[in-house]
Amino acid sequence: MLDKSDAVRLFDYTVWANHKLMRVAATLAVDDYKRDFKSSHGGVRGTLVHTMSAEWVWLERWKGLSPTRMFDEGEFPDIVALSERWSVIEQHRASWLESLKPDAMQASLRYLNLQGQQFETPLWQMVQHVANHSTYHRGQVVTMLRQLGAKAVSTDLIAWDREQAAKA
């Protein structure tokens, strides 16, 4: 079971890893950024947009709203547009997390999924899911970046932990 400090750690890591990946994606030509690899969400752009969109959908659910759709990748013609939107989501999530009461992670929340089905899940499980979901899709993007000849980047949690320890 996670507590609030665990959630802070997971989201700090998630932001760090997402930013590392976007910095590499920013080195791609626009055509490569948009290239369809026939992967789970197309290519680099589609997978990054899906990941960002999922982070947003879950945040909205935690705030008591139930979005009915994900973002369309066409809304993000380049990595700058994607990065700007993601930064806003990260800021909203940080504010939400800061205001969260220490025992809130144990509470179960009701929400509707994108198909309108109702679920009830403990907040700590949803937080863990979001961090894990983003990690999964970052791994897919790293593979696509390698196929495009871009620099490989490590977004492992232990690498973040080591970087944080070195800063301390």
LOKE-799356 format. One record per atom (N, C-alpha, C): atom name; x, y, z. Coordinates in steps of 0.05 Angstrom, whole numbers. Example, Ala and Ser with C-alpha at 12.3 -4.5 7.8 and 13.67 -1.06 7.14 Angstrom:
REM LOKE-799356
[r 'N' [264 -114 156]] [r 'CA' [246 -90 156]] [r 'C' [264 -66 156]] [r 'N' [257 -45 142]] [r 'CA' [273 -21 143]] [r 'C' [258 1 157]] 
***
This chain:
REM LOKE-799356
[r 'N' [17 -23 0]] [r 'CA' [0 0 0]] [r 'C' [18 25 0]] [r 'N' [11 44 -16]] [r 'CA' [26 69 -19]] [r 'C' [15 90 0]] [r 'N' [32 108 9]] [r 'CA' [23 132 24]] [r 'C' [29 156 6]] [r 'N' [23 180 17]] [r 'CA' [26 204 2]] [r 'C' [55 209 -7]] [r 'N' [75 203 11]] [r 'CA' [103 207 4]] [r 'C' [111 188 -19]] [r 'N' [99 164 -20]] [r 'CA' [105 145 -42]] [r 'C' [94 157 -68]] [r 'N' [70 169 -67]] [r 'CA' [59 181 -91]] [r 'C' [76 204 -101]] [r 'N' [85 220 -82]] [r 'CA' [103 243 -90]] [r 'C' [127 232 -104]] [r 'N' [140 211 -93]] [r 'CA' [163 199 -105]] [r 'C' [157 189 -133]] [r 'N' [136 174 -136]] [r 'CA' [129 162 -162]] [r 'C' [124 184 -183]] [r 'N' [110 205 -175]] [r 'CA' [105 226 -195]] [r 'C' [129 244 -200]] [r 'N' [146 248 -181]] [r 'CA' [171 262 -186]] [r 'C' [188 246 -206]] [r 'N' [189 220 -202]] [r 'CA' [204 203 -220]] [r 'C' [191 204 -248]] [r 'N' [164 202 -249]] [r 'CA' [150 202 -275]] [r 'C' [156 227 -291]] [r 'N' [155 250 -277]] [r 'CA' [161 275 -291]] [r 'C' [190 275 -302]] [r 'N' [209 267 -285]] [r 'CA' [237 265 -293]] [r 'C' [240 248 -318]] [r 'N' [228 224 -317]] [r 'CA' [231 205 -339]] [r 'C' [217 215 -364]] [r 'N' [194 226 -361]] [r 'CA' [180 237 -385]] [r 'C' [196 260 -398]] [r 'N' [208 277 -381]] [r 'CA' [224 299 -392]] [r 'C' [249 289 -406]] [r 'N' [262 268 -395]] [r 'CA' [285 257 -408]] [r 'C' [278 247 -436]] [r 'N' [255 233 -438]] [r 'CA' [247 222 -463]] [r 'C' [239 244 -483]] [r 'N' [226 265 -474]] [r 'CA' [218 287 -492]] [r 'C' [242 302 -502]] [r 'N' [263 304 -486]] [r 'CA' [287 318 -495]] [r 'C' [299 302 -519]] [r 'N' [299 276 -518]] [r 'CA' [309 260 -540]] [r 'C' [290 262 -564]] [r 'N' [264 261 -558]] [r 'CA' [244 263 -580]] [r 'C' [247 290 -594]] [r 'N' [255 310 -580]] [r 'CA' [258 337 -592]] [r 'C' [280 338 -612]] [r 'N' [298 318 -613]] [r 'CA' [319 318 -632]] [r 'C' [311 305 -659]] [r 'N' [287 294 -659]] [r 'CA' [277 281 -684]] [r 'C' [267 301 -704]] [r 'N' [269 294 -729]] [r 'CA' [256 309 -750]] [r 'C' [226 305 -746]] [r 'N' [210 325 -754]] [r 'CA' [181 323 -751]] [r 'C' [169 298 -763]] [r 'N' [179 291 -787]] [r 'CA' [169 266 -800]] [r 'C' [174 241 -783]] [r 'N' [197 240 -770]] [r 'CA' [203 218 -752]] [r 'C' [186 218 -727]] [r 'N' [182 242 -716]] [r 'CA' [165 246 -693]] [r 'C' [137 235 -698]] [r 'N' [127 239 -723]] [r 'CA' [100 231 -730]] [r 'C' [99 204 -743]] [r 'N' [121 191 -749]] [r 'CA' [122 166 -763]] [r 'C' [105 144 -749]] [r 'N' [90 129 -764]] [r 'CA' [74 107 -753]] [r 'C' [90 82 -754]] [r 'N' [96 71 -731]] [r 'CA' [111 46 -729]] [r 'C' [92 22 -727]] [r 'N' [67 27 -728]] [r 'CA' [46 6 -725]] [r 'C' [49 -7 -697]] [r 'N' [57 9 -678]] [r 'CA' [60 0 -650]] [r 'C' [33 4 -636]] [r 'N' [32 1 -610]] [r 'CA' [6 2 -596]] [r 'C' [-8 29 -600]] [r 'N' [7 50 -603]] [r 'CA' [-5 77 -608]] [r 'C' [9 91 -631]] [r 'N' [17 76 -651]] [r 'CA' [29 87 -675]] [r 'C' [59 90 -672]] [r 'N' [67 114 -666]] [r 'CA' [96 119 -664]] [r 'C' [102 136 -639]] [r 'N' [124 151 -641]] [r 'CA' [133 167 -619]] [r 'C' [111 186 -610]] [r 'N' [101 202 -629]] [r 'CA' [81 222 -622]] [r 'C' [56 208 -610]] [r 'N' [46 188 -623]] [r 'CA' [21 175 -614]] [r 'C' [24 163 -586]] [r 'N' [47 151 -581]] [r 'CA' [52 138 -555]] [r 'C' [56 159 -533]] [r 'N' [70 180 -539]] [r 'CA' [74 201 -519]] [r 'C' [47 215 -514]] [r 'N' [31 220 -534]] [r 'CA' [5 233 -530]] [r 'C' [-13 215 -514]] [r 'N' [-13 189 -520]] [r 'CA' [-29 170 -505]] [r 'C' [-21 170 -475]] [r 'N' [5 170 -470]] [r 'CA' [16 170 -443]] [r 'C' [7 195 -428]] [r 'N' [11 218 -440]] [r 'CA' [3 243 -428]] [r 'C' [-27 244 -423]] [r 'N' [-42 235 -443]] [r 'CA' [-71 235 -441]] [r 'C' [-80 218 -418]] [r 'N' [-68 195 -415]] [r 'CA' [-76 177 -393]] [r 'C' [-69 190 -366]] [r 'N' [-46 203 -364]] [r 'CA' [-40 216 -339]] [r 'C' [-61 238 -333]] [r 'N' [-70 252 -353]] [r 'CA' [-91 272 -350]] [r 'C' [-118 260 -342]] [r 'N' [-126 239 -356]] [r 'CA' [-151 226 -350]] [r 'C' [-152 217 -321]] [r 'N' [-131 204 -311]] [r 'CA' [-131 195 -283]] [r 'C' [-132 218 -264]] [r 'N' [-117 239 -269]] [r 'CA' [-117 262 -252]] [r 'C' [-146 274 -250]] [r 'N' [-159 276 -273]] [r 'CA' [-186 286 -273]] [r 'C' [-205 268 -256]] [r 'N' [-201 242 -258]] [r 'CA' [-217 223 -242]] [r 'C' [-212 228 -212]] [r 'N' [-188 233 -205]] [r 'CA' [-181 237 -177]] [r 'C' [-194 263 -167]] [r 'N' [-199 282 -185]] [r 'CA' [-211 307 -177]] [r 'C' [-242 305 -179]] [r 'N' [-253 281 -185]] [r 'CA' [-281 277 -185]] [r 'C' [-295 279 -212]] [r 'N' [-279 282 -233]] [r 'CA' [-289 284 -261]] [r 'C' [-283 258 -276]] [r 'N' [-299 253 -296]] [r 'CA' [-294 229 -312]] [r 'C' [-294 236 -342]] [r 'N' [-270 242 -352]] [r 'CA' [-268 249 -381]] [r 'C' [-279 226 -398]] [r 'N' [-289 234 -421]] [r 'CA' [-301 214 -439]] [r 'C' [-283 208 -464]] [r 'N' [-260 221 -465]] [r 'CA' [-242 216 -488]] [r 'C' [-214 223 -481]] [r 'N' [-196 211 -496]] [r 'CA' [-167 217 -493]] [r 'C' [-161 240 -513]] [r 'N' [-137 251 -511]] [r 'CA' [-129 272 -530]] [r 'C' [-124 259 -557]] [r 'N' [-128 275 -578]] [r 'CA' [-122 267 -605]] [r 'C' [-93 275 -611]] [r 'N' [-77 257 -622]] [r 'CA' [-49 263 -628]] [r 'C' [-46 286 -648]] [r 'N' [-67 291 -664]] [r 'CA' [-66 313 -683]] [r 'C' [-65 340 -670]] [r 'N' [-72 341 -644]] [r 'CA' [-71 366 -629]] [r 'C' [-42 374 -623]] [r 'N' [-23 357 -629]] [r 'CA' [5 361 -621]] [r 'C' [23 358 -645]] [r 'N' [25 378 -662]] [r 'CA' [40 376 -687]] [r 'C' [70 373 -683]] [r 'N' [80 381 -659]] [r 'CA' [108 378 -654]] [r 'C' [112 373 -624]] [r 'N' [137 367 -616]] [r 'CA' [143 361 -589]] [r 'C' [140 385 -570]] [r 'N' [143 409 -581]] [r 'CA' [139 433 -564]] [r 'C' [110 435 -555]] [r 'N' [91 430 -572]] [r 'CA' [63 431 -565]] [r 'C' [56 410 -544]] [r 'N' [67 386 -548]] [r 'CA' [63 365 -529]] [r 'C' [75 372 -502]] [r 'N' [99 381 -502]] [r 'CA' [114 387 -477]] [r 'C' [99 410 -461]] [r 'N' [89 429 -475]] [r 'CA' [75 451 -462]] [r 'C' [50 441 -448]] [r 'N' [35 425 -462]] [r 'CA' [10 414 -450]] [r 'C' [16 396 -426]] [r 'N' [37 379 -430]] [r 'CA' [44 361 -408]] [r 'C' [53 376 -383]] [r 'N' [67 398 -387]] [r 'CA' [76 414 -364]] [r 'C' [53 425 -348]] [r 'N' [32 433 -362]] [r 'CA' [8 442 -348]] [r 'C' [-5 420 -332]] [r 'N' [-6 396 -343]] [r 'CA' [-18 373 -329]] [r 'C' [-1 366 -305]] [r 'N' [26 367 -308]] [r 'CA' [44 362 -285]] [r 'C' [40 382 -263]] [r 'N' [36 407 -270]] [r 'CA' [32 428 -250]] [r 'C' [5 423 -235]] [r 'N' [-15 416 -250]] [r 'CA' [-41 411 -237]] [r 'C' [-39 387 -219]] [r 'N' [-25 366 -228]] [r 'CA' [-22 342 -211]] [r 'C' [-6 349 -186]] [r 'N' [15 364 -188]] [r 'CA' [31 372 -164]] [r 'C' [14 388 -145]] [r 'N' [-3 406 -154]] [r 'CA' [-21 421 -136]] [r 'C' [-41 403 -123]] [r 'N' [-52 385 -138]] [r 'CA' [-71 366 -127]] [r 'C' [-58 349 -106]] [r 'N' [-34 339 -111]] [r 'CA' [-20 322 -93]] [r 'C' [-13 337 -67]] [r 'N' [-4 362 -71]] [r 'CA' [3 378 -48]] [r 'C' [-21 382 -29]] [r 'N' [-44 385 -40]] [r 'CA' [-68 390 -24]] [r 'C' [-80 364 -12]] [r 'N' [-70 341 -20]] [r 'CA' [-81 316 -12]] [r 'C' [-76 311 18]] [r 'N' [-96 302 32]] [r 'CA' [-93 296 61]] [r 'C' [-76 271 63]] [r 'N' [-60 268 85]] [r 'CA' [-42 245 87]] [r 'C' [-55 218 85]] [r 'N' [-80 215 95]] [r 'CA' [-93 189 94]] [r 'C' [-110 184 69]] [r 'N' [-110 203 50]] [r 'CA' [-127 201 27]] [r 'C' [-120 178 8]] [r 'N' [-96 169 9]] [r 'CA' [-87 148 -9]] [r 'C' [-102 122 -4]] [r 'N' [-113 119 21]] [r 'CA' [-127 94 28]] [r 'C' [-156 94 19]] [r 'N' [-166 117 13]] [r 'CA' [-194 120 5]] [r 'C' [-199 108 -23]] [r 'N' [-223 97 -26]] [r 'CA' [-232 87 -53]] [r 'C' [-247 109 -67]] [r 'N' [-242 111 -92]] [r 'CA' [-255 132 -109]] [r 'C' [-272 118 -130]] [r 'N' [-295 130 -136]] [r 'CA' [-312 120 -158]] [r 'C' [-307 138 -182]] [r 'N' [-307 125 -205]] [r 'CA' [-303 140 -230]] [r 'C' [-316 124 -253]] [r 'N' [-319 137 -275]] [r 'CA' [-329 124 -299]] [r 'C' [-305 122 -318]] [r 'N' [-302 98 -331]] [r 'CA' [-281 96 -351]] [r 'C' [-291 109 -377]] [r 'N' [-274 108 -397]] [r 'CA' [-281 122 -422]] [r 'C' [-306 110 -436]] [r 'N' [-313 85 -429]] [r 'CA' [-337 73 -440]] [r 'C' [-362 78 -423]] [r 'N' [-359 92 -400]] [r 'CA' [-381 99 -383]] [r 'C' [-386 78 -361]] [r 'N' [-369 58 -359]] [r 'CA' [-372 38 -338]] [r 'C' [-362 49 -311]] [r 'N' [-376 43 -289]] [r 'CA' [-367 53 -263]] [r 'C' [-349 33 -249]] [r 'N' [-328 44 -236]] [r 'CA' [-309 29 -221]] [r 'C' [-304 43 -194]] [r 'N' [-295 28 -175]] [r 'CA' [-287 39 -149]] [r 'C' [-260 26 -142]] [r 'N' [-240 42 -137]] [r 'CA' [-213 33 -133]] [r 'C' [-199 50 -112]] [r 'N' [-182 38 -95]] [r 'CA' [-167 54 -76]] [r 'C' [-148 73 -92]] [r 'N' [-146 97 -82]] [r 'CA' [-129 117 -95]] [r 'C' [-100 107 -98]] [r 'N' [-89 94 -78]] [r 'CA' [-61 85 -80]] [r 'C' [-57 66 -103]] [r 'N' [-77 49 -109]] [r 'CA' [-75 31 -132]] [r 'C' [-76 46 -159]] [r 'N' [-92 67 -160]] [r 'CA' [-94 83 -185]] [r 'C' [-67 97 -189]] [r 'N' [-56 109 -168]] [r 'CA' [-31 123 -170]] [r 'C' [-9 104 -180]] [r 'N' [-8 80 -169]] [r 'CA' [12 61 -177]] [r 'C' [8 53 -206]] [r 'N' [-17 50 -214]] [r 'CA' [-23 43 -242]] [r 'C' [-13 64 -261]] [r 'N' [-18 90 -255]] [r 'CA' [-10 111 -272]] [r 'C' [20 112 -276]] [r 'N' [35 109 -254]] [r 'CA' [64 109 -256]] [r 'C' [73 85 -273]] [r 'N' [62 62 -268]] [r 'CA' [69 38 -283]] [r 'C' [62 40 -313]] [r 'N' [38 50 -318]] [r 'CA' [29 54 -346]] [r 'C' [48 72 -361]] [r 'N' [56 94 -349]] [r 'CA' [74 113 -362]] [r 'C' [101 100 -367]] [r 'N' [111 84 -348]] [r 'CA' [136 70 -351]] [r 'C' [135 50 -375]] [r 'N' [113 36 -377]] [r 'CA' [110 17 -398]] [r 'C' [112 30 -426]] [r 'N' [97 52 -429]] [r 'CA' [98 66 -455]] [r 'C' [124 80 -460]] [r 'N' [138 90 -440]] [r 'CA' [164 102 -444]] [r 'C' [183 81 -456]] [r 'N' [181 56 -446]] [r 'CA' [197 35 -457]] [r 'C' [192 31 -487]] [r 'N' [167 32 -495]] [r 'CA' [160 30 -523]] [r 'C' [173 53 -539]] [r 'N' [172 77 -529]] [r 'CA' [183 100 -543]] [r 'C' [213 98 -545]] [r 'N' [226 88 -524]] [r 'CA' [255 84 -526]] [r 'C' [262 65 -549]] [r 'N' [247 44 -552]] [r 'CA' [252 26 -575]] [r 'C' [249 40 -601]] [r 'N' [228 56 -604]] [r 'CA' [223 71 -629]] [r 'C' [246 91 -634]] [r 'N' [255 104 -613]] [r 'CA' [277 123 -616]] [r 'C' [302 109 -625]] [r 'N' [307 86 -615]] [r 'CA' [331 70 -624]] [r 'C' [328 63 -653]] [r 'N' [304 55 -662]] [r 'CA' [299 49 -690]] [r 'C' [303 73 -708]] [r 'N' [299 96 -697]] [r 'CA' [303 121 -713]] [r 'C' [332 131 -711]] [r 'N' [349 117 -696]] [r 'CA' [377 125 -694]] [r 'C' [382 146 -673]] [r 'N' [362 152 -657]] [r 'CA' [365 172 -636]] [r 'C' [380 160 -612]] [r 'N' [391 177 -595]] [r 'CA' [406 169 -572]] [r 'C' [388 153 -552]] [r 'N' [397 131 -543]] [r 'CA' [382 116 -523]] [r 'C' [385 130 -496]] [r 'N' [363 129 -481]] [r 'CA' [363 143 -455]] [r 'C' [351 123 -434]] [r 'N' [363 123 -410]] [r 'CA' [353 107 -389]] [r 'C' [333 123 -372]] [r 'N' [310 111 -369]] [r 'CA' [290 124 -352]] [r 'C' [282 106 -329]] [r 'N' [301 89 -321]] [r 'CA' [296 70 -298]] [r 'C' [292 85 -272]] [r 'N' [275 75 -256]] [r 'CA' [270 86 -229]] [r 'C' [295 87 -212]] [r 'N' [311 66 -214]] [r 'CA' [335 65 -198]] [r 'C' [355 87 -207]] [r 'N' [355 94 -233]] [r 'CA' [372 115 -242]] [r 'C' [363 142 -230]] [r 'N' [337 146 -229]] [r 'CA' [326 170 -216]] [r 'C' [334 171 -187]] [r 'N' [330 148 -173]] [r 'CA' [338 146 -144]] [r 'C' [367 154 -140]] [r 'N' [384 143 -157]] [r 'CA' [413 149 -155]] [r 'C' [419 179 -160]] [r 'N' [405 190 -179]] [r 'CA' [409 218 -185]] [r 'C' [400 235 -161]] [r 'N' [378 228 -149]] [r 'CA' [368 243 -126]] [r 'C' [387 240 -102]] [r 'N' [398 216 -98]] [r 'CA' [417 212 -76]] [r 'C' [442 229 -81]] [r 'N' [451 231 -106]] [r 'CA' [475 247 -112]] [r 'C' [470 277 -107]] [r 'N' [446 286 -111]] [r 'CA' [439 314 -107]] [r 'C' [437 320 -77]] [r 'N' [431 300 -61]] [r 'CA' [426 305 -32]] [r 'C' [452 310 -16]] 
***
